């Protein structure tokens, strides 16, 4: 038996008590609502950290400034036939460093990554 219910612990407990063999499925509305709240909480925390550091840009400006800090990926075929992939971030500009410092992030997000396939 399948039961669709709210994600509230009270509903889950009730279903488990009265229908112990039921498979619980959460309704999409409450899943999306919970995810939206989590995303909103993260964005608010980021915005608070930025404002505390004196950065009052809107999201479009932040995205535009950070878009110029990119990661370059190069690939090379090795002598043994395997492929070597190397990813390395570009050198951050001062505007990148200010944002990263405010958020407590490394100036080289992701660092250098080497993969052999």
Buried (B, 14 or more C-beta within 10 A) or exposed (E): EEBEBEBEEEBBEEBEEEEEEEEBEBEEEBEEEEEEEEEEEEEEEBBEBBEEEEBEBEEEEBEEBBEEBEBEEEEEEEEEEEEEEBBBBEEBEEBBEBBBEBEEEEEBEEEEEEEEE
